[in-house]
Amino acid sequence: MKQVPFKGIISYPITPFDKQEKVDIPLFKTQVERLVAAGSHGIAPLGSTGVLPYLTDAEKEAVTEAAIEQVAGRVPVLVGVSNLTTERTIYHAQFAEKAGATAIMIIPMSYWKLTDDEIVKHYDAVASKINVPIMAYNNPAIGGVDMSPALLKRLLEIPNVTMIKESTGDVQRMHFLKRELGEEVAFYNGSNPLALAAFAAGATGWCTAASNLIPGLNIGLYNAIQQNDLKSAQSIFLKQIDLLRFIVATGLPRSIKAGLELIGVEGGELRRPLQALSTTETAQLESILKGLGLV
């Protein structure tokens, strides 16, 4: 088993819907193909951008299979399998593994705030039922639980929990993780506006939906970091910072769908309760994309 199969730009496709709010699998596969063709180093369906909690089990399975089929082994695939219960998380993890996922990603999801012990047992139970690596996803704004470095260190004692996606937006946390967890631990940036700072802190990769719109800039930043060219990295990052801030502030599914439409790519529909960007927000996004030469 490759313990750390991801590096670089890990791209998150949206899950598009048709007018009847049914998942549009053909359009989803087209979007995945765009991301692969653009040079993404990995594809990650069923993240926050893919509105995982809004999908039925059958829809999650269809999206998982479609992503893996479309990627066809060209890059690794990271499938989100998070669920409220351990039993359903295990179910989706096993389904993803059987379908051919390279690895799975889990964020603690719960109506009640989970204790550290509950979280450890949750991950351990899932890990014991699969053989692919697990990325532990820390995003308190989404999951309601902030997994401390001490807790993450406990999770990494589980053999196939080998990767951490850090999305607190605190770059000091990333430096601390690197110092405390050592060189062998792979952590990934999930906070778009901190991409440059995260790479400087030692991030192995950047998990982002921005590559639906600006893959060249995202990959260019990673390449500059790999070449130790800080001046170029700063220049490339500053070109994209306004867009990165915008998509986070207005919500990834909404903003990416709107951005795709503005650059002439079909983005599909949203599933309620999500609504399209307002007229003002769309104008702001259009201005940002015009500044990047995309509109």
C-alpha positions in Angstrom: 0.0 0.0 0.0 1.3 3.4 -0.9 1.0 5.3 2.3 1.1 8.8 0.9 -0.1 8.7 -2.7 -0.9 12.4 -3.1 1.2 15.5 -3.7 0.7 18.7 -5.6 -2.7 20.1 -6.6 -5.6 17.8 -5.6 -8.7 19.1 -7.4 -12.2 19.0 -6.1 -15.0 18.8 -8.7 -18.4 20.2 -7.9 -21.4 17.7 -8.1 -23.6 19.2 -10.8 -27.4 18.7 -10.9 -29.9 19.0 -13.6 -33.1 21.1 -13.6 -34.9 18.4 -11.6 -32.0 18.5 -9.0 -30.8 15.0 -10.0 -27.1 14.4 -10.1 -25.9 14.9 -13.7 -23.3 12.2 -14.1 -22.3 12.9 -17.7 -21.6 16.5 -16.9 -19.8 15.5 -13.7 -17.5 13.2 -15.8 -16.9 16.1 -18.2 -15.8 18.3 -15.3 -13.5 15.6 -14.0 -11.9 15.3 -17.4 -11.3 19.0 -17.5 -9.4 18.8 -14.2 -7.3 15.8 -15.3 -6.5 17.4 -18.6 -5.5 20.6 -16.9 -2.7 18.8 -15.1 -4.2 18.2 -11.7 -2.1 15.8 -9.6 -5.1 14.2 -8.0 -8.9 14.2 -8.1 -11.1 14.4 -5.0 -14.8 13.8 -5.5 -17.3 14.1 -2.6 -15.7 16.9 -0.6 -17.3 20.0 0.6 -17.2 21.4 -3.0 -19.1 18.2 -4.1 -21.8 18.8 -1.5 -21.3 15.4 0.1 -23.9 15.8 2.9 -26.6 16.7 0.3 -26.4 13.4 -1.6 -28.1 10.1 -1.0 -26.1 6.9 -0.6 -26.9 5.9 -4.2 -25.8 9.2 -5.5 -22.5 9.1 -3.6 -21.9 5.6 -5.1 -22.6 6.9 -8.6 -20.3 9.9 -8.2 -17.6 7.7 -6.8 -17.8 5.2 -9.7 -18.0 8.0 -12.3 -14.9 9.8 -11.0 -12.8 6.6 -10.8 -14.0 5.5 -14.3 -13.3 8.9 -15.8 -9.8 9.3 -14.3 -9.0 5.8 -15.5 -5.8 5.5 -13.4 -4.1 8.6 -14.8 -3.9 10.3 -11.3 -4.8 9.1 -7.8 -8.4 9.6 -6.6 -9.3 10.7 -3.1 -13.0 9.9 -2.2 -14.8 11.6 0.6 -16.7 9.1 2.7 -17.7 11.1 5.8 -21.0 10.3 7.5 -22.7 10.9 10.8 -22.3 7.3 11.9 -19.4 5.1 12.0 -21.4 2.3 10.4 -22.2 4.4 7.3 -18.7 5.8 7.1 -17.4 2.2 7.0 -19.9 1.4 4.3 -18.9 4.2 2.0 -15.2 3.6 2.7 -15.5 0.0 1.7 -17.5 1.0 -1.4 -14.9 3.5 -2.5 -12.1 1.0 -1.9 -13.9 -1.7 -4.0 -14.6 0.8 -6.7 -10.9 1.6 -7.0 -10.3 4.7 -4.9 -6.6 5.4 -4.1 -7.5 6.7 -0.7 -10.4 8.1 1.3 -10.9 11.2 3.3 -12.9 11.5 6.5 -14.0 14.5 8.5 -15.7 14.0 11.9 -19.4 14.7 11.4 -21.8 14.7 14.3 -24.9 16.5 15.6 -23.3 16.2 19.1 -19.8 17.5 19.6 -17.5 14.4 19.7 -14.8 13.8 22.3 -11.3 13.0 21.3 -11.8 9.4 22.3 -14.9 9.1 20.1 -13.1 10.5 17.1 -10.1 8.1 17.6 -12.4 5.1 17.8 -14.4 6.3 14.8 -11.2 6.5 12.6 -9.9 3.3 14.0 -13.1 1.4 13.2 -13.1 2.6 9.6 -9.4 1.9 9.2 -9.8 -1.6 10.4 -12.2 -2.4 7.6 -10.2 -1.1 4.6 -6.7 -1.3 3.2 -6.3 2.0 1.5 -4.8 5.1 3.1 -7.0 7.6 5.0 -6.7 11.4 5.0 -7.9 12.9 8.2 -9.7 16.2 7.4 -9.7 18.9 10.0 -12.2 21.7 9.2 -14.0 23.1 12.3 -16.0 25.5 10.2 -17.6 22.6 8.4 -17.5 19.7 10.9 -17.8 21.7 14.1 -14.8 19.9 15.6 -11.3 21.3 15.7 -8.9 18.3 15.9 -5.9 19.5 17.9 -2.4 18.5 16.9 -2.4 16.2 19.9 -5.5 14.5 18.6 -4.1 14.3 15.1 -1.0 12.7 16.5 -3.2 10.0 18.0 -4.9 9.4 14.7 -1.6 9.0 13.0 -0.9 6.0 15.2 -3.6 4.2 13.3 -1.6 2.4 10.6 -3.4 3.6 7.5 -4.2 7.1 8.7 -1.2 8.7 6.9 -2.4 12.1 5.7 -3.8 15.3 7.3 -5.8 18.0 5.5 -5.6 21.1 7.6 -8.3 23.7 7.0 -8.5 25.8 10.1 -7.0 28.8 8.3 -4.2 29.1 10.9 -0.8 28.9 9.3 0.9 28.6 12.7 -1.0 25.3 13.1 0.7 24.0 10.0 4.2 25.0 11.3 3.3 23.3 14.6 2.1 20.1 12.8 5.4 20.0 10.8 7.5 20.3 14.0 5.5 18.0 16.2 4.6 15.3 13.7 7.9 15.1 11.8 9.0 15.0 8.2 7.4 11.7 7.4 3.8 13.0 8.0 2.1 14.4 4.9 -0.2 17.4 5.6 -2.2 19.2 3.0 -3.5 22.7 2.8 -7.3 23.0 2.7 -7.5 26.8 3.2 -7.3 28.4 -0.2 -6.0 31.9 0.8 -3.2 30.3 2.8 -1.8 28.3 -0.2 1.6 30.0 -0.4 2.1 30.1 3.4 1.1 26.4 3.7 3.7 25.4 1.1 6.2 27.4 2.9 5.3 25.5 6.1 6.0 22.2 4.4 2.6 21.2 3.0 2.8 18.2 0.6 -0.1 19.4 -1.4 -3.0 21.8 -1.8 -6.6 20.5 -1.8 -8.6 23.0 -3.8 -11.7 23.7 -5.9 -9.9 26.7 -7.5 -8.4 24.5 -10.2 -11.9 24.3 -11.8 -11.2 27.9 -12.8 -7.5 28.7 -12.6 -5.6 25.4 -12.8 -2.6 27.0 -14.5 -2.0 29.4 -11.6 -2.6 26.7 -9.0 -0.1 24.3 -10.6 2.3 27.1 -11.4 2.4 28.0 -7.7 3.2 24.4 -6.8 5.9 24.1 -9.5 7.5 27.3 -8.3 7.7 26.0 -4.8 9.2 22.7 -6.0 11.9 24.8 -7.8 12.5 26.8 -4.6 11.7 30.0 -6.6 10.1 32.1 -3.9 9.9 35.2 -6.0 7.9 33.5 -8.8 5.7 31.7 -6.2 4.8 35.0 -4.6 4.0 36.6 -7.9 1.8 33.6 -9.0 0.1 33.5 -5.7 -0.8 37.2 -5.6 -2.5 36.9 -9.0 -5.0 34.4 -7.6 -5.5 35.6 -4.1 -8.6 37.7 -4.8 -10.3 34.7 -6.4 -9.2 32.4 -3.6 -10.7 34.7 -1.0 -13.9 35.1 -3.0 -14.7 31.5 -3.5 -14.2 30.8 0.2 -16.3 33.8 1.3 -19.3 33.0 -1.0 -19.2 29.2 -0.8 -17.3 26.8 -3.0 -20.2 25.0 -4.8 -22.0 28.4 -5.5 -18.9 30.2 -6.6 -17.3 27.5 -8.7 -20.6 26.9 -10.6 -20.9 30.6 -11.3 -17.3 30.8 -12.3 -17.6 27.9 -14.7 -20.6 29.6 -16.4 -18.8 32.9 -16.7 -15.8 31.3 -18.5 -18.2 29.5 -20.8 -18.2 26.0 -19.2 -21.4 24.3 -18.2 -21.7 24.2 -14.4 -25.0 22.5 -13.9 -27.5 23.4 -11.2 -27.3 23.5 -7.4 -29.4 21.4 -5.0 -31.6 23.3 -2.6 -31.2 24.9 -0.1 -28.1 26.2 -2.0 -28.9 29.1 -4.2 -27.0 30.8 -7.0 -24.7 33.8 -6.3 -26.5 37.1 -6.1 -26.3 39.6 -9.0 -23.8 41.6 -7.0 -21.6 38.6 -6.2 -21.7 37.4 -9.8 -20.5 40.9 -10.9 -17.7 40.7 -8.4 -16.7 37.3 -9.6 -16.8 38.4 -13.2 -14.6 41.3 -12.4 -12.0 39.0 -10.8 -12.1 36.6 -13.7 -11.7 39.5 -16.2 -8.7 40.6 -14.3 -7.2 37.1 -14.9 -8.1 37.2 -18.6 -10.6 34.4 -18.3 -13.7 36.4 -19.3 
